[in-house]
Protein backbone atom coordinates (compact mmCIF):
# COMPACT_ATOMS: atom_id res chain seq x y z
CA UNK A 1 0.00 0.00 0.00
CA UNK A 2 1.27 3.45 -0.90
CA UNK A 3 -0.13 6.06 1.51
CA UNK A 4 1.26 8.88 -0.60
CA UNK A 5 -1.05 8.20 -3.53
CA UNK A 6 1.55 9.28 -6.09
CA UNK A 7 2.41 5.94 -7.71
CA UNK A 8 5.79 5.89 -5.95
CA UNK A 9 7.00 4.23 -2.76
CA UNK A 10 7.76 7.53 -1.03
CA UNK A 11 6.46 11.01 -0.48
CA UNK A 12 6.03 13.36 -3.42
CA UNK A 13 9.13 14.97 -4.74
CA UNK A 14 10.06 17.62 -7.29
CA UNK A 15 9.32 15.26 -10.19
CA UNK A 16 5.66 14.82 -9.23
CA UNK A 17 3.32 17.03 -11.25
CA UNK A 18 0.58 17.56 -8.67
CA UNK A 19 1.81 17.21 -5.10
CA UNK A 20 -0.91 16.44 -2.56
CA UNK A 21 -2.41 19.16 -0.41
CA UNK A 22 -0.72 19.59 3.00
CA UNK A 23 -3.50 17.84 4.97
CA UNK A 24 -3.26 14.87 2.62
CA UNK A 25 0.49 14.76 3.05
CA UNK A 26 0.14 14.88 6.85
CA UNK A 27 -2.34 12.00 6.71
CA UNK A 28 0.03 10.05 4.50
CA UNK A 29 2.95 10.46 6.90
CA UNK A 30 0.74 9.44 9.83
CA UNK A 31 -0.49 6.38 7.92
CA UNK A 32 3.08 5.39 7.11
CA UNK A 33 4.13 5.81 10.75
CA UNK A 34 1.26 3.54 11.80
CA UNK A 35 2.23 0.96 9.17
CA UNK A 36 5.71 0.79 10.73
CA UNK A 37 4.95 1.56 14.38
CA UNK A 38 1.99 -0.74 15.02
CA UNK A 39 3.76 -3.95 13.92
CA UNK A 40 6.82 -2.93 15.94
CA UNK A 41 4.65 -2.48 19.04
CA UNK A 42 2.72 -5.69 18.43
CA UNK A 43 6.03 -7.52 18.01
CA UNK A 44 7.19 -6.34 21.43
CA UNK A 45 9.42 -3.49 20.24
CA UNK A 46 7.68 -0.77 22.24
CA UNK A 47 10.68 1.57 22.16
CA UNK A 48 10.98 1.15 18.39
CA UNK A 49 7.31 1.98 18.02
CA UNK A 50 7.77 5.10 20.15
CA UNK A 51 10.77 6.18 18.08
CA UNK A 52 8.77 5.88 14.84
CA UNK A 53 5.89 7.93 16.24
CA UNK A 54 8.15 10.47 17.95
CA UNK A 55 10.20 10.97 14.78
CA UNK A 56 7.01 11.46 12.78
CA UNK A 57 5.67 13.89 15.38
CA UNK A 58 8.91 15.92 15.31
CA UNK A 59 8.85 16.00 11.51
CA UNK A 60 5.22 17.15 11.49
CA UNK A 61 5.94 19.72 14.18
CA UNK A 62 8.59 21.29 11.98
CA UNK A 63 6.19 21.20 9.03
CA UNK A 64 3.34 23.00 10.74
CA UNK A 65 4.71 26.52 10.99
CA UNK A 66 1.41 28.35 10.61
CA UNK A 67 -0.26 26.61 13.53
CA UNK A 68 1.71 28.23 16.35
CA UNK A 69 -1.07 27.95 18.94
CA UNK A 70 -1.20 24.16 18.74
CA UNK A 71 2.56 23.82 18.43
CA UNK A 72 3.34 24.45 22.11
CA UNK A 73 0.78 21.90 23.30
CA UNK A 74 1.96 19.37 20.71
CA UNK A 75 5.60 19.86 21.77
CA UNK A 76 4.86 19.56 25.50
CA UNK A 77 2.81 16.39 24.92
CA UNK A 78 5.62 14.85 22.89
CA UNK A 79 8.14 15.72 25.62
CA UNK A 80 5.89 14.23 28.31
CA UNK A 81 5.53 11.00 26.32
CA UNK A 82 9.28 10.71 25.92
CA UNK A 83 9.81 10.39 29.67
CA UNK A 84 6.71 8.36 30.52
CA UNK A 85 7.41 4.82 31.72
CA UNK A 86 5.91 2.16 29.48
CA UNK A 87 3.69 -0.03 31.66
CA UNK A 88 3.73 -2.78 29.00
CA UNK A 89 7.44 -3.55 29.36
C-alpha positions as CSV (number, residue, x, y, z in Angstrom):
1,X,0.0,0.0,0.0
2,X,1.3,3.5,-0.9
3,X,-0.1,6.1,1.5
4,X,1.3,8.9,-0.6
5,X,-1.0,8.2,-3.5
6,X,1.5,9.3,-6.1
7,X,2.4,5.9,-7.7
8,X,5.8,5.9,-5.9
9,X,7.0,4.2,-2.8
10,X,7.8,7.5,-1.0
11,X,6.5,11.0,-0.5
12,X,6.0,13.4,-3.4
13,X,9.1,15.0,-4.7
14,X,10.1,17.6,-7.3
15,X,9.3,15.3,-10.2
16,X,5.7,14.8,-9.2
17,X,3.3,17.0,-11.3
18,X,0.6,17.6,-8.7
19,X,1.8,17.2,-5.1
20,X,-0.9,16.4,-2.6
21,X,-2.4,19.2,-0.4
22,X,-0.7,19.6,3.0
23,X,-3.5,17.8,5.0
24,X,-3.3,14.9,2.6
25,X,0.5,14.8,3.0
26,X,0.1,14.9,6.8
27,X,-2.3,12.0,6.7
28,X,0.0,10.0,4.5
29,X,2.9,10.5,6.9
30,X,0.7,9.4,9.8
31,X,-0.5,6.4,7.9
32,X,3.1,5.4,7.1
33,X,4.1,5.8,10.7
34,X,1.3,3.5,11.8
35,X,2.2,1.0,9.2
36,X,5.7,0.8,10.7
37,X,4.9,1.6,14.4
38,X,2.0,-0.7,15.0
39,X,3.8,-3.9,13.9
40,X,6.8,-2.9,15.9
41,X,4.7,-2.5,19.0
42,X,2.7,-5.7,18.4
43,X,6.0,-7.5,18.0
44,X,7.2,-6.3,21.4
45,X,9.4,-3.5,20.2
46,X,7.7,-0.8,22.2
47,X,10.7,1.6,22.2
48,X,11.0,1.2,18.4
49,X,7.3,2.0,18.0
50,X,7.8,5.1,20.2
51,X,10.8,6.2,18.1
52,X,8.8,5.9,14.8
53,X,5.9,7.9,16.2
54,X,8.2,10.5,17.9
55,X,10.2,11.0,14.8
56,X,7.0,11.5,12.8
57,X,5.7,13.9,15.4
58,X,8.9,15.9,15.3
59,X,8.8,16.0,11.5
60,X,5.2,17.1,11.5
61,X,5.9,19.7,14.2
62,X,8.6,21.3,12.0
63,X,6.2,21.2,9.0
64,X,3.3,23.0,10.7
65,X,4.7,26.5,11.0
66,X,1.4,28.3,10.6
67,X,-0.3,26.6,13.5
68,X,1.7,28.2,16.4
69,X,-1.1,27.9,18.9
70,X,-1.2,24.2,18.7
71,X,2.6,23.8,18.4
72,X,3.3,24.4,22.1
73,X,0.8,21.9,23.3
74,X,2.0,19.4,20.7
75,X,5.6,19.9,21.8
76,X,4.9,19.6,25.5
77,X,2.8,16.4,24.9
78,X,5.6,14.9,22.9
79,X,8.1,15.7,25.6
80,X,5.9,14.2,28.3
81,X,5.5,11.0,26.3
82,X,9.3,10.7,25.9
83,X,9.8,10.4,29.7
84,X,6.7,8.4,30.5
85,X,7.4,4.8,31.7
86,X,5.9,2.2,29.5
87,X,3.7,0.0,31.7
88,X,3.7,-2.8,29.0
89,X,7.4,-3.5,29.4
